[in-house]
Amino acid sequence: MLTIFDSSHIPTNRCVTGHRGCRTHTGFFLGGGEARRVQHEIISLINRRFRFAWLIGQWARHEGVIKNRRVA
């Protein structure tokens, strides 16, 4: 028997590509919501990459300061 320890083990619709890209039982098309969600994810990914690059730069700057302290 499979033991589920937390909610991350439960598969959800987030695992299914484009699960909001079809008509619902009410007949409304949710493609616009899906497009907004994808756009939001793209923006979030770009922001994460910029933050990661900034953190690398800050760490390199910190290492440079430490090296200069040891030399002086």
LINCORSUL-V733060 format. One record per helix or strand. SS is the DSSP state (~ for helix, > for strand). FROM is the first residue (numbers start at 1). LEN is the number of residues. If there is no record, write none. Layout:
SS | FROM | LEN
SS | FROM | LEN
//
This chain:
~ | 7 | 3
~ | 13 | 3
> | 23 | 1
> | 29 | 1
~ | 31 | 41
//
